[in-house]
Amino acid sequence: MRQEVFRMERVTYIDKGIKQLEDFNLQIYQGEIMGLIPINAHGLQELLQLMQTNMPLYDGYVYYCGERINSWKSTRRTGNRIGIIDANSRLVEHMTVTDNIFVLRQGFRQEVIQNKLLRKQLTPFMGDIGMEIPADAYVDKLSAFERVVVELLRAVVAGYRLIVLNEISTVINGEELCKLYDIIHHYGKQGFSFLYVSPHLEEIMEVCDRVALLSNGRIQKVAQGKEMKAEIVEGYTLEFDTMVRYHMENRNPDALRKREILSFNHVTGETLQDFTMKVYEGECLVVQNLDNQVFQDILQVLYGDRKLKMGDCFIAGRKVDLPASKEIAIIAAEPTKTMIFNEMNYMDNLCMGLSRRVSGVWKRNMRDSVRKEYGPVLGEEVFQIPVERLSERQKYQLVYTRVLLQKPKVVVCVQPFKGADLDHRVFVWKMMEMLLDKGMSVVILTINLADSMSLADRLIRIGKDGILEEVNREDFGSLSIAAPWLSLYRTQ
């Protein structure tokens, strides 16, 4: 008989008068890798918070390792020994690997830290999973993948029987994901359980035993085996499939590459070395970063936070200094959190991009003109709502419309699907297609190719040594990756 590790039974959780979880049921068994696909993200953060912290419930029960830890009748004001690993590292930056795994764990009682002993204790853990992370390495010097592994080891050493991996593919690439899956399976055989949260069915099918669909604060369905693909794809991704197929059929690759619109020539930053890249007018170029330090270096160069040690940047054949605010627009990762300014009203937020192109935008007649043109598209009601109270979709629309008003030659989208549930991924995809339809070049900086490939005309993979591979659209079908829309390229 399978032993249950975690169960939420008929849980209803209300926060600030809003039902975040309603009649919520979830079971995870010992050694199981359970998948969770957020069809929409309503209740997801509250679920993760409830797993770690026993907050007051309106109804229902929560069990962990055979013990009732929370109920509507009584609440323990204690934390639960459940680990959560996501894009935001919980490691202490300026401490070593052994310090983070052993010294900082609950229950460590040595008054004198014996580093030699701790290194010896760490060796078998690393050997079991085939990793060679130096015990004395400082966390801030580790790669994103190594940090994930260290967090996982810390949870294992601390005896957490359930570990949550939340959208981990946004910080590590495909090859590293395969290594992580091997590590997860290794600890699954030892009785550790996992909840793997991802909007990508391809990831879920590759690593999980079962999958639950989260929508509007409820588990709508639990599937396993062949059901996972057949029922989930037909029921929830059909719209996306149709959109992608239509985009591909109407995209004319012969009309692209008429002229270079953006180029980096022998650019050298902190990690980047002699980097050369060209972006063509009207194309969608996906740049997959296989090294997180290179990723950060590119962003700092684009934002102008780091001066180039050597090399030049050209826009439409004209040499420019970065940041070139008029010609390049950058949409940051999770823009609804990073690019909305609550102290400004909707119109001020909207016109920020336009102010880079047109003088006098803050005059009333200009703003009235913008509202008259875009009010029917955005909805007149948004101009009266404080921006912090906008829906997630309205915030995405605000950011992308701001860029549309700016009319840049190139739009750089940094991990555009990060943090977006399935519903909002469809909307973000449409917004980027809108930019392409307006003749702008779109450069997608990403780690995970899953959604970005559906828009791409060209793919470049880069690492510390520069461009490692360039693949044109007609050759996408040969890529050995698990991407949702790869089958569409293979049938062209």
N, C-alpha and C positions, 0 to 999 in steps of 0.2 A: 504494500500500500504506500502511495506517495505521501511524503511528509510535507505538510504545509508550513511555509516560512512566514508568509505575510497575507493578511486578508482584511479588506475593507468591506463591511457588510451594511448595506442600506444607509450609507453615510450621506447626510445632508449637512452642508457647511455654508453658513451665511456670513458674509463680510460686508459691513457698512450697508446693511439692508438688502444686499444683492445675493441671490443664491448662486454661489460659485460651483458647488457640487450638489447634485440632487439625486437621491436614491442610487448612490454610486456603489458599485460592486466590483471588486477586483481580488483575484486569488493568484498567488505566486508560490510555486512549490520548490522544495529543496533541490538545488542543482539545476534549476530551470533558467533559461534565458528567455524572458518574456518581453515581447515587443509592444510598443505603444505608439500608435499613429494619431497625432492630433489633427483631426479633420478641421476643427477650429480650435483655437487655443484657450477658449473660455474654460477656466477652472484648472488649467495645467499647472500654473505656478502655485496655486493654492494646494493642489494635490501634492506637489513636491515638498511644500512647506509642512503640510500635515504629516507627511511620512517622517520627517525629521523632528518635528515639534508637536507636542500634544496640545493643540488649541481646542477651545470649547466647541463641541458639535451641537447642532440643532437636533440631529437624530443619527442613530446608527452606532456601529461598533468598529474598533480597529484592533487587530490581533497581530502580534509579532513573536515568532518563535514559540508559539503555543500559549502565549500569555496575552490577556486582554490589556492593552495599554491605553485605550481611550474609549470613551462612550458618551452618549448624551446625558447619562446620569451623573457621571463624575469625570473630572479631568485631572490627570497628573501634570503638574507644571514642570515636566522634565523633558529632556531631549531623548531621542531614540538612536540606537547604535546602527544607523543606516547611512551609508556614504553616498554623496551626490557629486558627480564629476561632470563638469560642463566647460564652456569656453572660458569662464572666469576661474582661473587657478586659485585654489585655497591654500597653496603652499606658501611658506614664509620665504620671501625672495632671497634675503641675504644670509640664509642658513644653508647648511649642507644637506645632501640627500639623506644621510643617516640621522641627522638632527630632526628632519621633517618626518621620517618614518618611525623612529624609535623614541626620541627624546620628547617630542611634542604630543605624543599620544597619551590618552587618558590612562592613568594608572602607573605611569613611569615614575619610580620612586628613588632612583639612584641620586645620591647627593653629589657624588663625583662621577662625571661622565667619562667613561673609559672608551675612547674612540676606537682603539684597536679591537676591543671586544665587539663593539657595534659593527665595525666593518666585517668582522668574522661572521657575525650573525646574519648580515645582509647577503653574503656570498651565495648560500644555497638558494635563497629566494630568486636572485638574479639568474643563477644557473638553471633553475627549474623552468624559467620562461625564455631562456636563450637571449637575455639582455646583458649588456656590458656597460652599464652606467656607473661611472666612478663614484664610489661611496663618499669621497671628499669633495665632489663637485658642488659648486654653489648653484642653487636652483635658478637664479637669473641667467646662468650660462647654458642651461639646458634647452634643447629644442622643444617645440610644443608637444611632440609625441612622447619624448622622455618625461615631460612633466605629467602627462596623463598616466604613464606607467607608474611613476613614483606615487601619484595620488592613489592609484589602484592598489599598489603594494602597501601603502599606509593603511588603507581600509582593511586589507587582508590581515596584516600584522595585528591590527587593533581588534580583530575578531568580528568585524561587521559581517553578518550573514546575508545581507542584502545590499547590493551596490547599484546605484542608478547612474546610467550614462546618458546624458541629455544632449542631443544634437552634437555629438562628438565629432562628426565628419566635417564640421565647420572649422575645425582647428587642425586636423591632420589629413593627409592626402590618402589616395586610394591604396597605395602599397603599404602604408603604415596601418591603415584600417585592417588589412588582411592579417598583419602581425598581431594587431590588437584582438581580432577575432580568435586567433589561436590561443592567446593568453586567457581570454574569457572562457573558452571551452576547457582549457586546462584547469581553471579554478572551479568551473561548473562541475567537473568530474570529482572535485574534492568537496563538493557539497555547498559551495557558495552560490547564491542566486543573484540574478541580474534583471534589472528593468531597463530596456534599451529604448529610449525615446527618439524617434526620428520620423519626419514626414515622408521619407523615401522607402517605398515598398521593397526596392532592390536590396537595400541594406538589411531591412528586416528579414527578408527571405534568406539571406546569406548566413545570418548568425542566429536567428531566433527560432524557438520551438513553437511558440504560439504568438498571436498578435491580437491586441485589443484596440478598438477604434474609439477614440474620445471625441465627443461632439456635444457642445452646449452643456458641459459639466456632467455628462453621463457616459458610461460605456455602452455604446450602441450595439456592438457585436464583438464576439471573440471567435477567432478562426485559427485553424492549424493546417499544416500540410498543404495540399493542393487548393484548399479553400482560400488560403491567404491570397493567392494570385487571382484566381477566377472571380471570386465575389468582390474583392476589394477593388480591383482594377475596373471591372464593369460598373460597379456602383459609384465610384468616387473619382476616377481619373479620366472618364470618357470625355468630359468637356475639354480637359487639357490636351488629350490626344488629338481631338478634332481641331483645336486651335493650332497645334504644332504642325499637323499635316497640311492645313490650309496655308500657313505661313511658308512652309517649305515649297509647296506647289507654286506659290506666287512670288517667291523670291528669285530674282534673276541674277545669278552669279556673274554673268557676262557683263552686266551693267556696272559692276564694281571694279575697283582697282584702276580706275582711270587716272587718278593722280594721288600722290601722297598728301595727306592732310596733316599728319603728325609724325615726327621722327625723332628718335633718340640716337645720337651718333657717339659711340665710344664713351658712354656715360659711366663714370665711376663715383660711387658714393662710399658708404662705410663698408657694406658687404658686397654691393654690386661692383663688378669688375669688367670694364671695357664692354658695357652693355649697348647693343645696337638693336633697335626695333622700329618697324614702320607700320603706320596705320593708314589705311586707304579711305578715301572719301566714301561715306555712306555705308561702310561695312560694320559688322559686329565681330569684334575680335575678342576671343576669350583667352586670357592670360592665366594659366594655372601655375601657382607658385608652389614648388615642391619643398621650399625651405622657408620657415617662418621669419627668419632674420632678413632674408631677401625681400619678403613681403613687406615688412615694416620699413625697410630701406627705400623701397619704391614709393611707399606712401609719403614718407618724409620728404623725398625729392619732389613729388608732385605738389605737396602742400607748401614747399619752400622752407620747411623747417630745417633742412640740411643743405648746405651749399655743395655744389658739385666739385669734386676734387679735379675732375677733368671731363671733357665732353661737352656737347652742345645739344640743344633742343630746338627744333624747327616746327613752325606751324604754317602750313600752306607755303613752304619754301622760305619763310621769313624767320630769322633767328630770334628767339624770345628767351627771356629770363623767367624761370618758374618762381612763384605761381603766375601763370598767364591768365588772369582772372576773367577776361572777357571771352577768350577763345576756348577755354577749358572749364567745364563744370564738373565738380566731384560730388557724387552722392555717396555719403559715408555708409558703412555697415550699420544696420538697424537705424535707419534715418528717422523713424518716428520717435526715437529716444534722443538722437544726437543732433538733429537738424531742425527741431521745432523749438522756438523760443517763447516760453510761457509768459514772459513779461511784455511781449508784443502782441498786438491783436492780429486777427487773421490777415487783413489786408497788408499790414506791415511785413508779416512773414512772407506773404506771397510776392511782394514787390522787391524783395532783397536782390534777386537775380536780375531783374529788369533794371535796377539802379546802376548795375555795372555797364549797361549798354546805352541807356538813355538818360540824359540829364533832365532834371526837373520832375522826376517821377513822383516825388513826394507832394507835388502840387495837387490840389483837389480835382482839377479838371482831368488830369492824367489818370488819377486813381478811379475817377468815375468812369472813364473810358475802359479801363481794365475790368471793372466790375460789370459794365454793360456787356462786354464781350464774353467774359468767362463765367458770369453769374448763372446762365442757363446750364452750363456744363457742370460746374461745381455744386450748384444748388444754392439758392439765395440765402437759405437759412444759415450756412456756414459763416457768413460775415457777421452774424450776431452772436455766435457761440464763442466763449473763451476757448482758446486753442487747446488747453489741457483737457477740455471736455469733449473734444472731437473724437469720433470713432477712429479705430485703427485705419480703416479704409480711407476716411476723410483726411487723415494725416499723410498717408502715402500719396494721395492725390494732390495734396498741398505741396509736398516736396517736389514731385515730378512736374507739376504745372509751373512751379517757380523756375525750374530749369528750362522748361519750354519757353517761358517769357524771356529768359536770358538769351536764347538762340545761340548757344555756343557751337563751335565747329565739332568739338569732341566732348562726349560725356563719359566720364570714368565712373563706373558703378562698382563699389567695393562690396563684395559678397552680398549682392542685392537680395538674395533669398534667405539670408541668415535671420533666424528668429521669427520667420513668418510661417504661419500654419498653412495647410493646404489651400484653404479658401483665399488667403491673401497672396499666396504664391501665384495663383492664377492672375490676380489683379496686378501684381508687380510685373509679371510677364507681359501683360497687355500694355502697361505704361512704357516699358522699354521698347516694345514693338512700335508704339506711337512715336517715340523719339526717332527710331529708324525710318519710319514712314515720312517724317519731316526732313529727311535727308542728313540727319546728324550721324556722325560715326559714334558707335558705342563700344567702349572697351570695358570688359567685365574682368575685374581682378578677383580671383577665387582660389580656393583650395580644393573644393569639391566640385566636380563637373556635372553633377546630376541634372540640375535644372538648366544651367547655362548653355549646355550643348544644344538645346532645342532652339536657340536663337542664333547660334554661331555660324559665321561664314568661314572662320579660320580659327585654329587653335595653336597657341604657343605654350610650351611648357618650359619653365625656367627654374634654375637652381643657382647655387653659388658660382658655378662656372659659366653662367650666362644661359643662352637659349640651348636647351637640350634636345628639343624636338619641335618641328613645325608641321602641322597637318592641315591640309586644305579640306574643304567641305566634302568634296567628292570622295575623300578617303576616310571619312569618319566611320564608316561601317567596319573598317579594319581595326578600330581601337579595341584593345582588350580591357575594357572597363565595364562596370555595372552601372549604366546610365539609363534612365527611363525611356528615352526616345531613340536609343541606338537602333532598335529594330526598324524604325521608320527610315533611317538612313540606309539600312541594309536592303530595304525593299525598293529603293529608288531605281 
